[in-house]
Amino acid sequence: MNLFGPIQQLADVITYKWLGISENSYLGNGVNFFFYDIIKISLLLVVINYIMAITRYYLPVEKVRNILVKKKWYCVDYLLAAMLGVITPFCSCSSIPLFIGFLSAGIPLGVTFTFLISSPLVNESSLYLFPTIFGLKTTLLYNLIGIGVSILGGMVIQKLRMEKYIQPEFLKFTTKKQIETESENTKIPFTELAKLWSSEAMGITKKVLPYVVVGVGIGAMIHGLVPESLVTTYLSAKKWWVIPFAVLLGTPLYANSVGVVPIIEALVSKGVPMGTSLAFMTATVTLSIPEGLMLAKVMKKQLLAAFFGVTILGIILLGYTFNLLII
């Protein structure tokens, strides 16, 4: 069952029936992509921000934070974040609402970045489409390396201690203890709590939504813009620089994993090495210009550059590993 199937159907109706744009055209695909992502990400923003506002109110945030940062956990918190990313069917931009929720709930920065990397990197396509197209060995190796890259990337971000580069408005939240103290321990009517949650949720949504519109708009314009023949020509060379080039070529683009897998299958069939093809795919689904624009509202440029840099290095490592292990 496709969780976002109804949204795709609505985007199809808007694009092809109401606007009358022909299917299978560059304009039609771009406009359809725009409406689908705008509707999906906007709904995710509202729903997740409401859930996190309620959770922050009742959750003992300080206790949760202390538990997660204790050394006895070792890598378990990062592994849990990576596995949550695996089971959430989000692309790079759709992962941002939940990423914001984790930040505002006081989850350690590195753990939140592990989720942000793993959610688009290891997803429904790598679990369900890969076995039938590339075989079980490639599927297992890709998922294990993908989870490893996510965890390692999150741990590096945490070691850099860059919490100060998160925009402060995304770290503010109201707890039950604060409200009870301000009201002198009197019972707060549910209607007042609902107003509080709504104010927090919609406040964050309004801050991020303009960046979502701009980011998805740019993503729609570049969606499918790079010809397959051009990619095949340059990526089929077996040189050391091809994998970094594949990652840099894929990073500005924006596509979901399901849509890009057939392209990767075509590249492999035309002689592009598996590691090079997967590096291109991974960069396309994990990083993008639209994602960067949205994250620029949440974090300062220093942290944004660190995130992109660490993730790009991880993807390059994934590509080299595959080319060494998969013959």
TORROPA-52664 format. One record per residue: residue number from 1; residue in three letters; y, z, x of N, C-alpha, C, CB in turn. Coordinates in pm, whole numbers. Each point is the difference from the previous one (the first is absolute). Glycine has a CB too. Layout:
REM residues N
{NUM,ala,{Y,Z,X},{Y,Z,X},{Y,Z,X},{Y,Z,X}}
...
This chain:
REM residues 327
{1,met,{-120,0,84},{120,0,-84},{125,0,88},{-125,123,-183}}
{2,asn,{215,-215,153},{125,-8,75},{104,90,-66},{-52,-237,75}}
{3,leu,{91,341,-4},{94,97,-55},{132,-64,-39},{-107,176,138}}
{4,phe,{149,-277,-61},{128,-63,-23},{-11,-134,-74},{82,113,205}}
{5,gly,{-200,-138,-265},{-22,-124,-74},{102,-25,-111},{-239,26,52}}
{6,pro,{269,73,-136},{100,-22,-106},{138,-37,54},{-125,162,-139}}
{7,ile,{160,-107,256},{129,-34,60},{1,-145,45},{30,238,75}}
{8,gln,{-143,-282,-19},{-11,-141,40},{10,-92,-121},{-142,67,194}}
{9,gln,{80,-28,-304},{8,-80,-123},{143,-7,-51},{-235,67,-57}}
{10,leu,{307,45,63},{140,0,-43},{84,-89,90},{-27,231,-91}}
{11,ala,{4,-223,223},{73,-86,94},{-29,-147,-27},{-8,183,173}}
{12,asp,{-117,-214,-207},{-36,-138,-34},{75,-48,-123},{-225,36,100}}
{13,val,{233,50,-202},{70,-37,-123},{148,-25,28},{-165,135,-134}}
{14,ile,{228,-45,210},{143,-14,31},{25,-129,78},{25,250,3}}
{15,thr,{-110,-275,98},{22,-113,90},{-32,-134,-65},{-52,150,190}}
{16,tyr,{-66,-159,-249},{-48,-132,-43},{29,-33,-146},{-177,25,168}}
{17,lys,{193,78,-253},{28,-26,-141},{147,16,-33},{-230,76,-55}}
{18,trp,{286,40,87},{140,25,-36},{95,-84,84},{-61,233,-68}}
{19,leu,{38,-238,200},{88,-78,88},{-44,-146,11},{47,209,127}}
{20,gly,{-169,-237,-164},{-47,-138,-1},{-19,-62,138},{112,-21,-215}}
{21,ile,{-135,103,317},{-21,-53,135},{-146,-42,14},{183,149,94}}
{22,ser,{-206,-261,-33},{-136,-53,12},{-83,84,96},{86,-230,-48}}
{23,glu,{-215,241,16},{-91,75,86},{-34,-82,125},{-95,118,-201}}
{24,asn,{42,-48,301},{-44,-63,125},{112,-73,73},{-224,-24,-102}}
{25,ser,{347,67,81},{113,-53,74},{57,112,86},{52,-171,-181}}
{26,tyr,{22,133,285},{59,103,87},{94,91,-80},{-18,-157,197}}
{27,leu,{102,97,-284},{92,79,-82},{-76,90,-96},{171,-181,18}}
{28,gly,{-272,125,-83},{-77,80,-95},{-69,116,67},{-33,-202,-135}}
{29,asn,{-30,178,249},{-69,108,71},{99,107,46},{-175,-163,75}}
{30,gly,{291,121,-25},{99,96,47},{57,86,-112},{55,-158,182}}
{31,val,{-19,94,-294},{56,74,-114},{-104,94,-60},{155,-192,-48}}
{32,asn,{-279,143,34},{-108,83,-52},{-25,121,89},{-104,-202,-104}}
{33,phe,{104,179,235},{-16,106,99},{111,104,-15},{-112,-163,158}}
{34,phe,{237,115,-180},{115,89,-13},{-15,92,-121},{145,-174,110}}
{35,phe,{-172,116,-227},{-10,81,-121},{-118,97,7},{105,-187,-131}}
{36,tyr,{-217,141,184},{-117,87,11},{30,122,86},{-149,-199,-29}}
{37,asp,{205,177,147},{26,111,91},{112,92,-49},{-77,-146,186}}
{38,ile,{181,87,-246},{110,81,-52},{-51,95,-108},{164,-185,53}}
{39,ile,{-240,131,-148},{-50,83,-110},{-95,106,53},{24,-193,-159}}
{40,lys,{-116,152,247},{-100,93,51},{64,113,81},{-165,-187,5}}
{41,ile,{251,153,89},{58,102,87},{96,90,-77},{-23,-155,194}}
{42,ser,{97,98,-291},{91,82,-80},{-77,103,-83},{162,-193,-10}}
{43,leu,{-272,150,-51},{-82,93,-78},{-59,108,91},{-54,-183,-164}}
{44,leu,{6,142,281},{-54,98,94},{106,101,44},{-164,-170,77}}
{45,leu,{284,121,-51},{109,89,39},{25,107,-107},{103,-187,132}}
{46,val,{-90,142,-256},{33,94,-109},{-115,99,-21},{144,-176,-110}}
{47,val,{-266,125,97},{-115,87,-29},{-25,99,112},{-100,-183,-136}}
{48,ile,{96,132,260},{-30,89,113},{111,100,23},{-134,-182,104}}
{49,asn,{260,140,-121},{111,94,18},{-1,110,-105},{134,-184,100}}
{50,tyr,{-173,152,-223},{-13,104,-103},{-113,97,36},{87,-161,-175}}
{51,ile,{-202,104,213},{-114,85,36},{34,92,116},{-157,-177,-81}}
{52,met,{225,122,182},{33,81,117},{107,103,-31},{-60,-192,145}}
{53,ala,{152,162,-237},{101,98,-40},{-66,121,-66},{169,-185,-31}}
{54,ile,{-266,159,-56},{-73,109,-66},{-85,76,101},{-3,-130,-216}}
{55,thr,{-64,55,304},{-86,62,101},{81,88,94},{-156,-194,-13}}
{56,arg,{272,144,56},{84,79,92},{45,130,-65},{79,-212,108}}
{57,tyr,{-59,209,-239},{49,120,-71},{-106,111,3},{143,-145,-149}}
{58,tyr,{-268,107,125},{-106,100,-11},{-74,25,132},{-25,-68,-237}}
{59,leu,{29,-30,327},{-79,10,122},{65,94,101},{-84,-233,-39}}
{60,pro,{6,322,97},{54,84,108},{13,-83,128},{-105,207,-103}}
{61,val,{216,-281,112},{16,-99,105},{-14,60,140},{148,-128,-153}}
{62,glu,{-88,242,174},{-6,62,132},{-144,29,41},{227,99,-39}}
{63,lys,{-308,-49,-56},{-139,31,32},{-78,-128,33},{11,202,-150}}
{64,val,{12,-306,70},{-69,-127,25},{38,-56,137},{-5,-45,-247}}
{65,arg,{134,50,279},{46,-51,129},{-63,80,115},{216,-73,-107}}
{66,asn,{-221,205,91},{-56,84,106},{-148,-28,21},{169,175,-54}}
{67,ile,{-241,-199,-57},{-142,-30,11},{-22,-131,75},{-42,123,-214}}
{68,leu,{123,-222,180},{-20,-134,58},{35,-6,149},{50,-94,-224}}
{69,val,{41,179,269},{41,-8,140},{-76,97,90},{223,-70,-78}}
{70,lys,{-315,150,20},{-78,90,84},{-97,-78,87},{21,179,-174}}
{71,lys,{-39,-135,296},{-83,-73,96},{-147,-5,-42},{158,68,179}}
{72,lys,{-204,28,-260},{-141,2,-34},{-41,-122,-82},{8,249,6}}
{73,trp,{91,-320,-60},{-33,-120,-78},{-35,-117,90},{153,80,-181}}
{74,tyr,{-112,-77,305},{-21,-111,92},{50,-130,-65},{-200,118,103}}
{75,cys,{112,-216,-129},{43,-128,-56},{-35,-13,-148},{-28,-102,225}}
{76,val,{-17,211,-288},{-47,-10,-138},{112,-43,-94},{-170,176,48}}
{77,asp,{291,-124,-28},{111,-36,-86},{34,-148,13},{87,233,18}}
{78,tyr,{-94,-286,104},{25,-142,22},{-111,-85,-63},{123,54,213}}
{79,leu,{-246,-6,-199},{-113,-74,-59},{11,-4,-151},{-145,69,193}}
{80,leu,{184,43,-255},{16,4,-145},{110,-97,-45},{-77,239,-1}}
{81,ala,{187,-242,78},{110,-91,-34},{-46,-145,13},{167,170,77}}
{82,ala,{-245,-199,27},{-51,-136,19},{-94,-39,-113},{23,27,248}}
{83,met,{-112,65,-289},{-93,-30,-108},{72,-16,-133},{-177,125,123}}
{84,leu,{284,-50,-144},{80,-20,-121},{60,-140,0},{52,246,-10}}
{85,gly,{-9,-291,127},{51,-136,12},{-106,-104,-32},{159,81,170}}
{86,val,{-284,-53,-132},{-109,-94,-26},{-22,-20,-149},{-107,69,214}}
{87,ile,{114,39,-292},{-34,-9,-143},{118,-36,-87},{-176,167,40}}
{88,thr,{298,-176,16},{115,-39,-79},{24,-150,16},{102,230,25}}
{89,pro,{-100,-305,-136},{12,-147,9},{144,-46,15},{-204,-19,-138}}
{90,phe,{271,62,245},{141,-29,19},{21,-96,116},{57,226,-93}}
{91,cys,{45,-312,80},{46,-79,112},{100,82,80},{-38,-218,-127}}
{92,ser,{97,161,230},{90,77,86},{119,57,-77},{-69,-144,191}}
{93,cys,{127,66,-281},{116,47,-75},{-39,98,-111},{114,-216,51}}
{94,ser,{-229,192,-114},{-43,88,-109},{-39,138,50},{-78,-201,-123}}
{95,ser,{50,214,251},{-37,130,57},{120,91,16},{-189,-109,117}}
{96,ile,{309,53,-116},{120,77,33},{30,111,-101},{88,-204,110}}
{97,pro,{-103,183,-243},{27,111,-92},{-82,124,29},{57,-169,-170}}
{98,leu,{-187,151,196},{-84,116,29},{35,59,136},{-183,-97,-140}}
{99,phe,{221,13,235},{46,46,131},{122,91,-16},{-90,-210,108}}
{100,ile,{185,169,-192},{119,81,-26},{-39,133,-64},{138,-209,-27}}
{101,gly,{-234,202,-67},{-46,123,-64},{-60,98,99},{-41,-130,-205}}
{102,phe,{-37,80,300},{-59,86,102},{108,65,86},{-204,-144,1}}
{103,leu,{305,65,36},{108,54,83},{72,114,-72},{28,-224,108}}
{104,ser,{7,199,-234},{77,100,-75},{-84,123,-35},{139,-184,-93}}
{105,ala,{-272,171,99},{-87,115,-25},{-24,82,126},{-109,-129,-182}}
{106,gly,{166,86,294},{-12,77,123},{-124,-31,82},{124,174,-114}}
{107,ile,{-194,-284,82},{-117,-39,81},{50,-44,137},{-132,-70,-207}}
{108,pro,{63,108,315},{44,-38,135},{22,-150,14},{-124,197,89}}
{109,leu,{222,-233,-8},{41,-139,13},{-114,-91,46},{231,81,51}}
{110,gly,{-307,-37,48},{-107,-82,52},{-108,-28,-104},{46,93,224}}
{111,val,{-75,7,-307},{-101,-17,-105},{48,-102,-103},{-79,237,35}}
{112,thr,{205,-232,-72},{54,-97,-97},{-4,-142,57},{148,180,-98}}
{113,phe,{-121,-193,228},{-4,-133,61},{-143,-52,10},{207,55,127}}
{114,thr,{-303,34,-109},{-140,-44,-2},{-33,-66,-133},{-62,185,158}}
{115,phe,{107,-124,-267},{-21,-61,-132},{73,-133,-11},{-27,228,-101}}
{116,leu,{151,-232,146},{81,-122,-11},{-64,-117,75},{205,142,-23}}
{117,ile,{-272,-113,133},{-66,-106,77},{-133,-39,-64},{112,85,208}}
{118,ser,{-190,16,-248},{-137,-28,-46},{-4,-65,-138},{-76,192,137}}
{119,ser,{173,-160,-224},{-7,-50,-137},{-5,-152,-9},{122,202,-70}}
{120,pro,{-32,-275,136},{-15,-146,-3},{-101,-54,100},{235,-10,-75}}
{121,leu,{-260,87,183},{-86,-50,108},{-147,-1,-39},{167,85,164}}
{122,val,{-214,25,-222},{-140,12,-43},{1,15,-151},{-74,108,220}}
{123,asn,{34,-212,-291},{25,-6,-143},{-114,-67,-74},{243,-5,46}}
{124,glu,{-212,-33,-172},{-106,-56,-84},{-59,-129,55},{112,104,-193}}
{125,ser,{-31,-184,261},{-53,-125,54},{-94,26,116},{208,-119,-71}}
{126,ser,{-172,215,157},{-86,30,115},{-130,67,-44},{204,22,144}}
{127,leu,{-204,40,-262},{-120,66,-50},{-89,-94,-80},{127,212,-4}}
{128,tyr,{-66,-299,-77},{-78,-80,-94},{-10,-148,37},{70,160,-173}}
{129,leu,{37,-218,230},{-3,-142,31},{-59,-28,138},{199,-29,-145}}
{130,phe,{-173,116,240},{-47,-23,137},{-152,-18,10},{194,134,76}}
{131,pro,{-275,-50,-143},{-146,-15,18},{-51,-139,-39},{-22,243,-43}}
{132,thr,{75,-300,-64},{-49,-130,-46},{52,-114,86},{-12,91,-230}}
{133,ile,{126,-72,296},{62,-108,78},{-35,10,148},{186,-8,-165}}
{134,phe,{-174,128,222},{-16,17,144},{-127,77,39},{246,-6,17}}
{135,gly,{-316,63,-114},{-122,73,31},{22,150,15},{-82,-204,111}}
{136,leu,{-28,279,-116},{7,146,0},{48,55,134},{-184,3,-167}}
{137,lys,{141,-64,279},{39,48,132},{151,-5,18},{-220,-77,91}}
{138,thr,{281,-36,-124},{145,-15,12},{73,95,-93},{-31,-240,63}}
{139,thr,{-22,255,-186},{62,90,-98},{2,143,50},{-75,-151,-184}}
{140,leu,{-39,198,231},{-11,138,48},{90,23,120},{-235,11,-84}}
{141,leu,{234,-104,179},{81,14,120},{149,0,-34},{-180,-113,134}}
{142,tyr,{221,21,-223},{142,-7,-36},{47,130,-65},{-22,-249,-30}}
{143,asn,{-59,301,-63},{42,122,-70},{5,120,93},{-99,-92,-207}}
{144,leu,{2,102,298},{0,112,94},{120,-9,94},{-250,12,-14}}
{145,ile,{275,-131,67},{115,-17,90},{130,21,-76},{-131,-160,142}}
{146,gly,{138,109,-265},{121,16,-81},{33,146,-26},{-48,-218,-107}}
{147,ile,{-53,296,72},{22,144,-21},{41,67,131},{-169,0,-188}}
{148,gly,{105,-41,298},{36,55,130},{143,-31,39},{-236,-20,67}}
{149,val,{279,-104,-90},{138,-39,30},{98,80,-85},{-77,-232,60}}
{150,ser,{44,254,-187},{87,77,-90},{16,144,49},{-72,-145,-191}}
{151,ile,{-39,206,226},{4,139,48},{75,10,132},{-218,46,-116}}
{152,leu,{186,-136,210},{66,3,130},{150,-25,-15},{-211,-79,108}}
{153,gly,{249,-15,-194},{142,-27,-23},{73,120,-56},{-57,-237,-37}}
{154,gly,{-5,304,-61},{61,120,-57},{15,111,102},{-96,-63,-219}}
{155,met,{-6,81,303},{6,106,101},{107,-28,104},{-243,43,-35}}
{156,val,{260,-169,73},{105,-35,96},{138,28,-60},{-149,-177,103}}
{157,ile,{169,137,-229},{127,27,-67},{28,150,-5},{-28,-209,-138}}
{158,gln,{-76,288,110},{17,145,-6},{37,57,137},{-166,10,-189}}
{159,lys,{103,-63,294},{28,49,136},{144,-31,42},{-242,-32,58}}
{160,leu,{298,-74,-111},{137,-38,35},{105,93,-62},{-78,-237,19}}
{161,arg,{35,318,-116},{88,100,-65},{130,-65,-50},{-97,179,150}}
{162,met,{82,-269,-245},{114,-78,-49},{41,38,-142},{-74,-186,148}}
{163,glu,{40,308,-189},{35,45,-135},{150,-8,-28},{-198,150,6}}
{164,lys,{277,-136,99},{146,-1,-18},{52,-137,-42},{16,179,171}}
{165,tyr,{-99,-281,-159},{44,-135,-37},{-36,-39,-143},{-25,-61,238}}
{166,ile,{-28,157,-316},{-18,-22,-143},{132,30,-71},{-249,59,14}}
{167,gln,{289,-147,-106},{123,25,-75},{-13,131,-77},{45,-249,-19}}
{168,pro,{50,342,32},{-16,135,-54},{-19,6,-151},{137,76,187}}
{169,glu,{-81,-172,-262},{-14,7,-146},{-144,-15,-46},{230,-92,-19}}
{170,phe,{-317,39,104},{-141,-17,-37},{-84,121,40},{28,-246,24}}
{171,leu,{37,347,30},{-70,123,35},{45,118,-86},{-22,-85,232}}
{172,lys,{113,58,-326},{49,106,-87},{-88,8,-125},{237,-33,86}}
{173,phe,{-269,156,-125},{-80,17,-121},{24,140,-53},{-175,-163,82}}
{174,thr,{145,181,-211},{21,128,-66},{-134,62,-33},{219,-79,-95}}
{175,thr,{-241,204,137},{-127,67,-24},{13,98,-117},{-61,-25,244}}
{176,lys,{-53,66,-293},{-3,97,-110},{67,130,43},{-211,-104,-88}}
{177,lys,{186,144,214},{57,125,51},{153,-6,1},{-205,36,140}}
{178,gln,{260,-149,-100},{145,-15,3},{60,9,-141},{-21,-142,206}}
{179,ile,{-42,76,-301},{50,0,-138},{-7,141,-58},{-75,-238,-30}}
{180,glu,{-38,306,55},{-14,136,-55},{102,95,62},{-244,-42,-37}}
{181,thr,{274,22,166},{99,86,65},{139,-25,-61},{-136,-2,213}}
{182,glu,{170,-124,-233},{131,-34,-56},{14,47,-144},{9,-197,152}}
{183,ser,{-118,200,-227},{5,40,-141},{-33,147,-19},{-61,-232,-63}}
{184,glu,{55,306,176},{-29,144,-1},{-133,29,-69},{245,48,-1}}
{185,asn,{-346,-133,33},{-138,17,-47},{-18,-13,-151},{-32,146,194}}
{186,thr,{129,-204,-263},{-16,-26,-143},{-79,-129,-19},{218,120,-54}}
{187,lys,{-288,-130,-58},{-85,-118,-26},{87,-123,-21},{-178,147,-103}}
{188,ile,{147,-255,171},{76,-125,-10},{-60,-85,-112},{59,8,247}}
{189,pro,{21,-50,-345},{-52,-86,-107},{-56,-130,57},{166,99,-159}}
{190,phe,{-272,-149,94},{-63,-122,49},{98,-117,-1},{-222,84,-83}}
{191,thr,{310,-87,-15},{96,-110,-7},{91,-3,121},{-7,13,-248}}
{192,glu,{43,105,300},{84,7,119},{-78,-46,123},{131,189,-103}}
{193,leu,{-259,-149,110},{-82,-45,111},{-18,-152,-3},{-119,222,0}}
{194,ala,{101,-276,-120},{-17,-145,-13},{125,-73,48},{-155,36,-194}}
{195,lys,{273,21,162},{125,-61,47},{9,5,152},{112,67,-216}}
{196,leu,{-155,45,274},{3,17,144},{-91,-103,67},{49,246,-28}}
{197,trp,{-172,-258,-22},{-95,-95,58},{50,-143,-14},{-188,157,-54}}
{198,ser,{245,-186,-63},{51,-135,-23},{116,-32,94},{-71,17,-241}}
{199,ser,{158,81,261},{114,-21,88},{-45,-28,143},{137,151,-145}}
{200,glu,{-235,-74,194},{-49,-20,136},{-71,-135,13},{-25,248,27}}
{201,ala,{-63,-279,-124},{-79,-123,6},{89,-123,-8},{-192,121,-104}}
{202,met,{282,-124,8},{85,-117,-17},{104,-10,111},{-34,15,-247}}
{203,gly,{74,100,303},{95,-2,112},{-58,-74,120},{98,217,-80}}
{204,ile,{-224,-185,114},{-65,-69,112},{-24,-147,-34},{-110,216,69}}
{205,thr,{68,-241,-192},{-28,-138,-42},{124,-87,10},{-178,84,-154}}
{206,lys,{291,-34,109},{125,-77,3},{45,-28,144},{65,102,-220}}
{207,lys,{-92,-9,310},{38,-21,141},{-81,-112,63},{63,241,16}}
{208,val,{-193,-248,-50},{-90,-94,67},{-7,-136,-70},{-132,196,77}}
{209,leu,{149,-198,-211},{-25,-122,-77},{82,-121,45},{-53,148,-188}}
{210,pro,{183,-134,219},{74,-119,48},{-62,-62,125},{206,98,-95}}
{211,tyr,{-258,-15,183},{-65,-50,120},{-133,-69,-34},{109,183,135}}
{212,val,{-175,-134,-240},{-123,-64,-47},{30,-142,-48},{-95,224,-64}}
{213,val,{202,-237,-15},{37,-131,-54},{32,-99,113},{89,111,-208}}
{214,val,{-8,-66,304},{37,-87,113},{-123,-34,83},{231,101,5}}
{215,gly,{-312,1,25},{-117,-22,83},{-101,-94,-63},{35,225,93}}
{216,val,{-65,-203,-221},{-96,-86,-69},{57,-140,-16},{-94,199,-121}}
{217,gly,{225,-210,101},{62,-132,-10},{-18,-80,127},{166,94,-158}}
{218,ile,{-146,-28,272},{-22,-68,129},{-148,-33,17},{198,121,100}}
{219,gly,{-283,-27,-138},{-143,-24,9},{-44,-119,-84},{-33,241,43}}
{220,ala,{92,-255,-163},{-34,-112,-88},{41,-133,61},{25,150,-198}}
{221,met,{89,-151,268},{48,-124,60},{-87,-46,117},{231,64,-69}}
{222,ile,{-282,33,146},{-80,-38,116},{-150,-3,-32},{175,100,146}}
{223,his,{-209,-63,-270},{-141,2,-42},{-58,-142,7},{44,200,-150}}
{224,gly,{-145,-218,231},{-63,-130,12},{82,-103,75},{-113,51,-210}}
{225,leu,{216,-7,282},{92,-94,65},{-58,-61,128},{188,130,-96}}
{226,val,{-270,-54,168},{-54,-48,127},{-123,-88,-27},{86,207,120}}
{227,pro,{-85,-333,-81},{-113,-89,-24},{-125,44,76},{161,-187,-37}}
{228,glu,{-276,172,-28},{-126,39,62},{-26,-80,126},{-89,62,-225}}
{229,ser,{127,-191,224},{-25,-86,116},{76,49,123},{-36,-192,-155}}
{230,leu,{159,241,133},{79,52,112},{-67,123,60},{209,-90,-106}}
{231,val,{-256,180,17},{-66,121,47},{-126,-34,77},{93,127,-196}}
{232,thr,{-171,-219,141},{-127,-38,65},{23,-58,139},{-97,-43,-225}}
{233,thr,{198,-40,239},{27,-67,127},{27,99,112},{91,-194,-126}}
{234,tyr,{-11,295,98},{42,93,104},{-99,116,20},{235,-60,-53}}
{235,leu,{-308,97,-51},{-88,116,12},{-140,-34,49},{130,102,-181}}
{236,ser,{-164,-230,186},{-135,-37,44},{-15,3,152},{-19,-142,-203}}
{237,ala,{131,149,275},{-6,7,147},{-59,134,43},{199,-154,20}}
{238,lys,{-287,151,77},{-66,123,48},{73,50,124},{-224,-75,-93}}
{239,lys,{347,121,73},{84,53,107},{32,147,-29},{99,-231,44}}
{240,trp,{-64,305,61},{25,143,-17},{118,27,-92},{-94,38,225}}
{241,trp,{191,-130,-228},{123,23,-75},{-12,-37,-148},{125,-41,210}}
{242,val,{-238,-18,-251},{-12,-50,-136},{-2,114,-103},{-125,-198,89}}
{243,ile,{56,308,-58},{-6,111,-96},{138,64,-21},{-238,43,69}}
{244,pro,{314,-9,37},{136,48,-25},{85,-101,-77},{-16,134,209}}
{245,phe,{-2,-262,-179},{74,-103,-74},{-41,-1,-147},{17,-138,209}}
{246,ala,{-147,152,-238},{-48,3,-138},{61,118,-77},{-214,-111,74}}
{247,val,{222,225,-7},{57,119,-65},{149,-19,-27},{-172,144,115}}
{248,leu,{245,-196,-18},{144,-24,-18},{25,-107,-105},{39,65,238}}
{249,leu,{-129,-163,-249},{13,-104,-102},{-26,57,-139},{-70,-172,167}}
{250,gly,{-26,263,-178},{-35,54,-130},{90,112,-48},{-230,-62,51}}
{251,thr,{294,134,42},{80,117,-37},{114,-29,-99},{-56,90,223}}
{252,pro,{135,-198,-206},{110,-22,-96},{-48,-42,-138},{142,-62,192}}
{253,leu,{-265,10,-203},{-48,-54,-126},{-38,114,-95},{-82,-207,118}}
{254,tyr,{54,171,-242},{-33,101,-100},{-104,-57,-94},{229,103,16}}
{255,ala,{-347,-44,-19},{-105,-45,-89},{-96,116,-24},{20,-240,82}}
{256,asn,{-90,238,-196},{-102,102,-21},{-130,-45,65},{111,73,-216}}
{257,ser,{-201,21,236},{-121,-28,76},{-91,-100,-71},{15,229,95}}
{258,val,{-23,-220,-227},{-87,-90,-75},{46,-145,16},{-49,184,-165}}
{259,gly,{181,-204,165},{53,-135,10},{-12,-60,139},{154,60,-179}}
{260,val,{-158,25,282},{-1,-53,136},{-142,-17,56},{221,109,34}}
{261,val,{-321,-45,-94},{-137,-10,50},{-51,-144,1},{-42,230,-85}}
{262,pro,{64,-311,-23},{-46,-140,7},{64,-78,115},{-34,8,-246}}
{263,ile,{158,25,279},{66,-66,113},{-71,35,130},{220,4,-122}}
{264,ile,{-257,123,136},{-70,44,120},{-137,-69,9},{121,223,-8}}
{265,glu,{-189,-237,-105},{-129,-69,-1},{17,-144,49},{-78,145,-191}}
{266,ala,{186,-210,146},{25,-138,42},{32,-7,149},{85,-54,-230}}
{267,leu,{-8,151,282},{33,1,142},{-125,16,86},{224,97,-56}}
{268,val,{-311,-5,16},{-123,24,76},{-88,-125,-1},{10,245,-57}}
{269,ser,{-19,-312,-59},{-82,-121,-9},{53,-114,86},{-62,68,-232}}
{270,lys,{192,-62,266},{61,-105,82},{7,38,149},{132,-68,-200}}
{271,gly,{-201,175,235},{-12,34,141},{92,110,51},{-67,-229,27}}
{272,val,{148,289,-113},{85,111,44},{-90,123,18},{205,-94,-122}}
{273,pro,{-201,162,236},{-84,118,23},{19,106,-107},{9,-47,243}}
{274,met,{-117,119,-273},{4,100,-107},{108,106,26},{-244,-38,-40}}
{275,gly,{251,89,163},{100,103,30},{142,-50,-18},{-160,101,157}}
{276,thr,{186,-224,-118},{132,-60,-16},{35,-16,-147},{-27,-119,219}}
{277,ser,{-71,71,-298},{21,-19,-143},{28,132,-70},{-150,-200,7}}
{278,leu,{72,303,28},{18,131,-63},{131,65,44},{-248,27,-11}}
{279,ala,{290,-50,135},{129,53,45},{113,-61,-82},{-91,33,232}}
{280,phe,{84,-163,-258},{100,-67,-83},{-2,55,-141},{-21,-206,139}}
{281,met,{-99,219,-197},{-12,52,-136},{52,143,-10},{-197,-149,-37}}
{282,thr,{157,232,133},{37,141,-4},{150,19,12},{-221,57,100}}
{283,ala,{284,-135,-13},{146,9,14},{68,-45,-129},{-19,-41,247}}
{284,thr,{-36,-59,-314},{59,-52,-122},{-5,101,-114},{-65,-228,72}}
{285,val,{-47,298,-86},{-15,92,-114},{50,140,30},{-195,-134,-71}}
{286,thr,{206,171,200},{39,137,35},{148,13,29},{-226,34,92}}
{287,leu,{287,-138,-35},{142,2,34},{69,-121,-62},{-50,123,217}}
{288,ser,{177,-111,-245},{74,-113,-58},{149,31,1},{-198,-61,-146}}
{289,ile,{278,-42,132},{146,18,-13},{34,80,-125},{37,-217,121}}
{290,pro,{-96,185,-239},{30,81,-119},{-31,147,19},{-47,-200,-137}}
{291,glu,{-66,231,200},{-35,140,25},{104,66,89},{-244,-56,-26}}
{292,gly,{288,-15,130},{101,54,89},{130,31,-71},{-105,-126,184}}
{293,leu,{147,38,-275},{123,22,-76},{-11,123,-89},{45,-247,4}}
{294,met,{-160,265,-66},{-19,118,-87},{-4,128,82},{-125,-142,-164}}
{295,leu,{52,139,274},{-11,119,84},{133,35,66},{-240,-54,40}}
{296,ala,{328,-45,-23},{131,26,61},{84,94,-85},{-9,-225,107}}
{297,lys,{-22,233,-236},{71,93,-87},{-53,142,16},{40,-187,-161}}
{298,val,{-165,198,205},{-66,130,9},{15,61,139},{-162,-75,-173}}
{299,met,{167,-10,277},{2,52,137},{105,-73,83},{-243,61,-18}}
{300,lys,{279,-1,128},{96,-60,91},{-69,-101,90},{139,209,-7}}
{301,lys,{-57,-292,72},{-54,-114,75},{-92,43,113},{203,-126,-58}}
{302,gln,{-180,244,116},{-85,44,111},{-145,19,-45},{199,111,106}}
{303,leu,{-216,-46,-222},{-134,24,-53},{-61,-129,-52},{66,234,-60}}
{304,leu,{15,-319,-1},{-50,-128,-49},{-52,-85,116},{164,9,-192}}
{305,ala,{-89,-11,303},{-43,-76,118},{-129,59,58},{240,-60,49}}
{306,ala,{-250,192,-49},{-122,65,53},{-120,-35,-88},{139,188,95}}
{307,phe,{-121,-187,-225},{-110,-33,-92},{-48,-143,21},{92,162,-167}}
{308,phe,{2,-257,171},{-37,-139,19},{-65,-19,138},{188,-73,-154}}
{309,gly,{-130,136,257},{-53,-15,135},{-141,53,14},{231,16,84}}
{310,val,{-254,106,-134},{-133,61,9},{-102,-81,-79},{106,226,29}}
{311,thr,{-69,-270,-148},{-93,-76,-84},{-32,-136,62},{90,117,-202}}
{312,ile,{10,-184,256},{-23,-130,65},{-95,16,118},{229,-78,-72}}
{313,leu,{-210,181,154},{-90,23,114},{-142,27,-49},{193,91,134}}
{314,gly,{-206,-14,-244},{-132,28,-55},{-69,-126,-49},{81,226,-64}}
{315,ile,{-7,-315,-1},{-57,-124,-51},{-42,-92,116},{143,19,-208}}
{316,ile,{-61,-23,313},{-36,-80,118},{-130,52,61},{244,-49,45}}
{317,leu,{-257,182,-39},{-123,60,51},{-119,-39,-87},{132,193,93}}
{318,leu,{-112,-193,-223},{-107,-41,-93},{-44,-144,28},{92,156,-175}}
{319,gly,{5,-244,197},{-31,-140,26},{-79,-20,127},{204,-60,-120}}
{320,tyr,{-160,124,229},{-72,-12,128},{-142,57,-11},{220,18,124}}
{321,thr,{-233,95,-196},{-132,61,-15},{-96,-94,-72},{106,226,-5}}
{322,phe,{-59,-289,-101},{-85,-93,-75},{-39,-120,85},{111,74,-212}}
{323,asn,{-18,-128,286},{-32,-117,82},{-98,34,113},{227,-92,-53}}
{324,leu,{-231,218,93},{-96,42,101},{-138,26,-58},{188,97,128}}
{325,leu,{-191,-43,-252},{-126,43,-59},{-66,-104,-88},{88,228,9}}
{326,ile,{-7,-314,-73},{-55,-100,-91},{-5,-135,73},{91,124,-204}}
{327,ile,{-207,-172,225},{-17,-128,72},{-21,-112,-104},{-101,119,205}}
